Amino acid sequence: MAFFRSISGVNQGLQTELAQTDLPVLKPFNAIGSGMAGDLLFSRWLGAMPSWLPFLVFGGALIWPMLSLAQSNYTQMDAISALWRWLPFLLTSGFLFNIIISVLTMLFGTILGVLLGLCQVSPKPWLLKLSWFITQLFRNSPWLVLLFIVMLSFPFEIRIGDTLIPIPDWVKAVMGLSLPIMANISEIVRGGIQSVPIGQWEAAESLAYSRIQTIRMVILPQCFKRMIPPWMNWYAILTMATPLVSLLGVEELITLSRQAMESENNRPELLVPFYGFALIIFFAYSYPIARYTIALEKRFSVKL
């Protein structure tokens, strides 16, 4: 049976219909902003892809040259044999290095992004505007442009007294990729903090907590789970973007694949097996991450 009740301070004297219960329920704060867990476009797209699709595309790409007219005695099976010979080298010295670059980039980008995101919710106007400008600058800049700027701006070695400290290309690659990751992690942190209801801030203030204590002991523990899915989403995106560092001369999977094909006399039959292998290995690494990201999003979502 439906009945009406006026709740002071809530409906300001208007009549409100209560359904099924006499107890007023405060619905969770619905924040729509960058960095929220609901915006996992890349992981949703990758996770929705059937796991067999890349293998089907790769198989079709291998069959097509076999059906075309052979222009030389070098067959597609010879190309696959060449890939098999180079496979251990491409995995241990190539793709493994892509993973190392992605992990280090995510580590430094996360540390800097958390600090920058905290500055975006700072009560000091000058710090808030400065952190917002840095976030938007690197968030909306092309990754390849940032890589080239870092490569050309930083020296190849640093002299400290009589000691020369070389700076490898992969270090510059990590620094260049850390900038856009830092900006996007900053937005995740900002969105996560602003998604916490204002009542939590007021409750901490009533307990005489300082702002640092409030963020560390009350706010961050509540938004940590919300930030994990978008953080994993950006790691998957970063892993897919690591082949960009091949343009800087970093010896990762794509660079070593080109070198291997040059060692095999640059035969055109090698293109599909070598680059198809790169496609499959990146998909095999990123697909489980995307699926797990979607599972975490469902697990940590608020269920009414």
URVEN-V284307 format. One record per residue. N is the residue number from 1. RES is the residue in three letters. PHI is phi in radians with two decimals (* if undefined). OMEGA is omega as a letter, one per 30 degrees, with the letter a starting at -180 (NA if undefined). D_LAST is the distance of its C-alpha to the last C-alpha in Angstrom with 2 decimals. Layout:
N;RES;PHI;OMEGA;D_LAST
N;RES;PHI;OMEGA;D_LAST
This chain:
1;MET;*;a;22.07
2;ALA;-1.40;l;20.85
3;PHE;-2.53;a;22.38
4;PHE;-2.13;l;22.54
5;ARG;-2.62;l;22.63
6;SER;-1.64;l;23.64
7;ILE;-1.87;a;21.92
8;SER;-1.13;l;24.49
9;GLY;1.48;a;23.79
10;VAL;-1.92;a;20.59
11;ASN;-1.84;l;21.89
12;GLN;0.93;l;25.55
13;GLY;1.55;l;26.86
14;LEU;-1.32;l;25.19
15;GLN;-1.47;a;23.88
16;THR;-2.06;l;20.08
17;GLU;-1.48;l;18.67
18;LEU;-1.76;a;16.21
19;ALA;-1.95;l;14.28
20;GLN;1.27;a;14.16
21;THR;-2.64;l;14.36
22;ASP;-1.57;a;16.83
23;LEU;-1.55;l;14.75
24;PRO;-1.25;a;13.76
25;VAL;-2.03;l;10.38
26;LEU;-1.53;a;10.78
27;LYS;-1.24;a;8.25
28;PRO;-1.14;l;8.95
29;PHE;-1.13;a;12.24
30;ASN;-1.84;a;12.53
31;ALA;-1.68;l;15.90
32;ILE;-2.05;a;17.92
33;GLY;-2.78;a;20.90
34;SER;-1.12;l;23.08
35;GLY;1.61;l;22.12
36;MET;-1.28;a;18.37
37;ALA;-1.18;a;17.04
38;GLY;-1.31;a;16.10
39;ASP;-1.79;a;19.84
40;LEU;-2.08;a;21.35
41;LEU;-1.08;a;23.82
42;PHE;-1.15;a;26.52
43;SER;-1.14;l;24.53
44;ARG;-1.14;l;22.83
45;TRP;-1.14;a;26.33
46;LEU;-1.22;a;27.96
47;GLY;-1.20;l;25.37
48;ALA;-1.36;a;25.53
49;MET;-1.30;l;29.29
50;PRO;-1.06;a;30.79
51;SER;-1.15;a;32.39
52;TRP;-1.55;a;35.68
53;LEU;-1.12;l;36.06
54;PRO;-1.07;l;37.92
55;PHE;-1.18;l;40.21
56;LEU;-1.15;l;40.98
57;VAL;-1.12;l;41.82
58;PHE;-1.12;l;43.92
59;GLY;-1.12;l;45.72
60;GLY;-1.13;l;46.49
61;ALA;-1.18;l;47.82
62;LEU;-1.35;a;50.10
63;ILE;-1.28;a;51.39
64;TRP;-1.03;l;52.23
65;PRO;-1.12;l;55.01
66;MET;-1.17;a;56.47
67;LEU;-1.44;l;56.89
68;SER;-1.41;a;58.58
69;LEU;-1.23;a;62.25
70;ALA;-1.31;l;63.08
71;GLN;-1.71;a;64.83
72;SER;-2.67;l;65.89
73;ASN;-1.40;a;66.30
74;TYR;-1.48;a;63.10
75;THR;-1.60;l;60.52
76;GLN;-1.16;l;56.75
77;MET;-1.17;l;57.16
78;ASP;-1.12;l;59.22
79;ALA;-1.15;l;56.41
80;ILE;-1.16;l;53.92
81;SER;-1.11;l;56.47
82;ALA;-1.13;l;56.71
83;LEU;-1.08;l;52.95
84;TRP;-1.10;l;53.09
85;ARG;-1.19;a;55.81
86;TRP;-1.54;a;53.87
87;LEU;-1.01;l;50.50
88;PRO;-1.04;l;50.72
89;PHE;-1.16;a;51.84
90;LEU;-1.18;a;49.05
91;LEU;-1.33;a;46.38
92;THR;-1.35;a;47.76
93;SER;-1.77;a;49.21
94;GLY;-1.88;a;47.06
95;PHE;-1.14;l;43.44
96;LEU;-1.05;l;43.21
97;PHE;-1.24;l;44.28
98;ASN;-1.04;l;41.53
99;ILE;-1.15;l;38.99
100;ILE;-1.07;l;40.79
101;ILE;-1.09;a;40.77
102;SER;-1.15;a;37.03
103;VAL;-1.18;l;36.22
104;LEU;-1.13;l;38.57
105;THR;-1.09;a;37.38
106;MET;-1.15;l;33.72
107;LEU;-1.13;a;34.82
108;PHE;-1.20;l;36.84
109;GLY;-1.12;l;34.49
110;THR;-1.22;l;31.54
111;ILE;-1.05;l;33.68
112;LEU;-1.19;a;34.99
113;GLY;-1.18;l;31.68
114;VAL;-1.11;l;29.94
115;LEU;-1.11;l;32.88
116;LEU;-1.18;l;32.89
117;GLY;-1.16;l;29.16
118;LEU;-1.13;l;29.63
119;CYS;-1.17;a;32.57
120;GLN;-1.25;l;30.46
121;VAL;-1.93;a;28.57
122;SER;-1.26;l;31.85
123;PRO;-1.31;l;32.97
124;LYS;-1.46;a;36.41
125;PRO;-1.06;a;36.86
126;TRP;-1.17;l;39.49
127;LEU;-1.24;l;37.46
128;LEU;-1.13;a;34.35
129;LYS;-1.18;l;36.49
130;LEU;-1.14;l;38.38
131;SER;-1.16;l;35.36
132;TRP;-1.12;a;33.78
133;PHE;-1.13;l;37.09
134;ILE;-1.10;a;37.40
135;THR;-1.09;a;33.88
136;GLN;-1.19;a;34.46
137;LEU;-1.10;a;37.99
138;PHE;-1.43;l;37.19
139;ARG;-1.28;a;33.91
140;ASN;-1.89;l;35.76
141;SER;-1.81;l;38.96
142;PRO;-1.09;a;39.97
143;TRP;-1.10;a;39.79
144;LEU;-1.14;l;43.27
145;VAL;-1.11;l;44.78
146;LEU;-1.10;l;43.41
147;LEU;-1.10;l;44.86
148;PHE;-1.19;l;48.26
149;ILE;-1.10;l;48.25
150;VAL;-1.13;a;47.60
151;MET;-1.10;a;50.20
152;LEU;-1.48;a;52.84
153;SER;-1.49;a;52.09
154;PHE;-1.57;a;52.15
155;PRO;-1.27;l;55.47
156;PHE;-1.41;l;56.17
157;GLU;-2.72;l;57.47
158;ILE;-2.12;l;57.68
159;ARG;-1.74;l;60.91
160;ILE;-2.10;a;60.81
161;GLY;1.18;l;64.44
162;ASP;-1.69;a;66.13
163;THR;-1.82;l;62.92
164;LEU;-1.79;l;61.23
165;ILE;-1.90;a;57.53
166;PRO;-1.27;l;56.48
167;ILE;-1.98;a;53.08
168;PRO;-1.11;l;52.12
169;ASP;-1.12;a;50.55
170;TRP;-1.20;l;47.39
171;VAL;-1.17;l;46.88
172;LYS;-1.12;l;47.12
173;ALA;-1.11;l;44.66
174;VAL;-1.10;l;42.11
175;MET;-1.13;a;42.76
176;GLY;-1.17;l;42.44
177;LEU;-1.29;a;39.16
178;SER;-1.19;a;37.71
179;LEU;-1.16;l;37.95
180;PRO;-1.19;l;35.39
181;ILE;-1.13;l;33.09
182;MET;-1.00;a;33.44
183;ALA;-1.14;a;32.48
184;ASN;-1.29;l;29.35
185;ILE;-1.15;l;28.21
186;SER;-1.04;l;28.90
187;GLU;-1.20;l;26.46
188;ILE;-1.10;a;23.77
189;VAL;-1.14;l;24.45
190;ARG;-1.06;l;24.61
191;GLY;-1.12;l;21.34
192;GLY;-1.15;a;19.59
193;ILE;-1.18;a;21.22
194;GLN;-1.28;l;20.51
195;SER;-1.42;l;16.75
196;VAL;-1.30;a;16.71
197;PRO;-0.99;a;16.20
198;ILE;-1.10;l;19.65
199;GLY;-1.09;l;19.11
200;GLN;-1.18;l;19.55
201;TRP;-1.14;a;22.90
202;GLU;-1.17;l;23.94
203;ALA;-1.14;l;23.23
204;ALA;-1.15;l;25.33
205;GLU;-1.16;l;27.96
206;SER;-1.19;l;28.22
207;LEU;-1.59;l;29.06
208;ALA;1.15;l;31.84
209;TYR;-1.32;l;30.51
210;SER;-1.32;a;32.29
211;ARG;-1.14;l;30.55
212;ILE;-1.13;l;31.29
213;GLN;-1.13;l;29.95
214;THR;-1.10;a;26.73
215;ILE;-1.16;a;26.15
216;ARG;-1.31;a;27.31
217;MET;-1.80;a;25.73
218;VAL;-2.06;a;22.56
219;ILE;-1.39;a;21.47
220;LEU;-1.04;l;22.48
221;PRO;-1.04;a;20.95
222;GLN;-1.41;a;17.45
223;CYS;-1.69;a;18.01
224;PHE;-1.08;a;20.09
225;LYS;-1.13;a;17.48
226;ARG;-1.23;a;16.43
227;MET;-1.55;a;20.14
228;ILE;-1.13;a;21.05
229;PRO;-1.04;l;20.04
230;PRO;-1.15;l;21.92
231;TRP;-1.12;l;24.69
232;MET;-1.17;l;25.20
233;ASN;-1.06;l;25.14
234;TRP;-1.26;l;28.01
235;TYR;-1.17;l;29.86
236;ALA;-1.12;l;29.94
237;ILE;-1.10;l;31.24
238;LEU;-1.10;l;33.77
239;THR;-1.04;l;35.04
240;MET;-1.15;a;35.72
241;ALA;-1.56;a;37.55
242;THR;-1.08;l;39.87
243;PRO;-1.07;l;42.60
244;LEU;-1.06;a;43.27
245;VAL;-1.23;l;45.14
246;SER;-1.11;l;47.76
247;LEU;-1.22;l;49.13
248;LEU;-1.60;a;49.97
249;GLY;1.54;l;51.98
250;VAL;-1.24;a;49.54
251;GLU;-1.48;l;50.33
252;GLU;-1.96;a;47.02
253;LEU;-1.05;a;46.34
254;ILE;-1.19;l;47.34
255;THR;-1.08;a;50.39
256;LEU;-1.21;l;51.61
257;SER;-1.13;l;51.05
258;ARG;-1.12;l;53.37
259;GLN;-1.13;l;55.89
260;ALA;-1.14;l;55.81
261;MET;-1.18;l;56.46
262;GLU;-1.15;l;59.31
263;SER;-1.18;l;60.79
264;GLU;-1.70;l;60.73
265;ASN;1.19;l;62.74
266;ASN;0.91;l;59.80
267;ARG;-1.27;a;59.93
268;PRO;-1.09;l;57.51
269;GLU;-1.15;a;56.49
270;LEU;-1.43;a;54.74
271;LEU;-1.09;a;52.19
272;VAL;-1.14;a;49.81
273;PRO;-1.10;a;49.84
274;PHE;-1.27;l;49.45
275;TYR;-1.31;l;46.86
276;GLY;-1.16;l;45.09
277;PHE;-1.12;l;44.85
278;ALA;-1.08;l;43.33
279;LEU;-1.05;a;40.73
280;ILE;-1.20;a;39.79
281;ILE;-1.21;l;39.76
282;PHE;-1.21;l;37.47
283;PHE;-1.14;a;35.11
284;ALA;-1.11;l;35.22
285;TYR;-1.47;a;34.30
286;SER;-1.54;a;31.54
287;TYR;-1.07;l;29.84
288;PRO;-1.07;l;28.40
289;ILE;-1.11;l;27.16
290;ALA;-1.12;l;25.34
291;ARG;-1.11;l;23.77
292;TYR;-1.18;l;22.72
293;THR;-1.08;l;21.29
294;ILE;-1.13;l;18.99
295;ALA;-1.14;l;18.02
296;LEU;-1.17;l;17.28
297;GLU;-1.05;l;15.17
298;LYS;-1.18;a;12.91
299;ARG;-1.21;a;13.13
300;PHE;-1.61;a;12.40
301;SER;-1.25;l;9.60
302;VAL;-1.35;a;6.43
303;LYS;-1.87;a;3.79
304;LEU;-1.61;NA;0.00
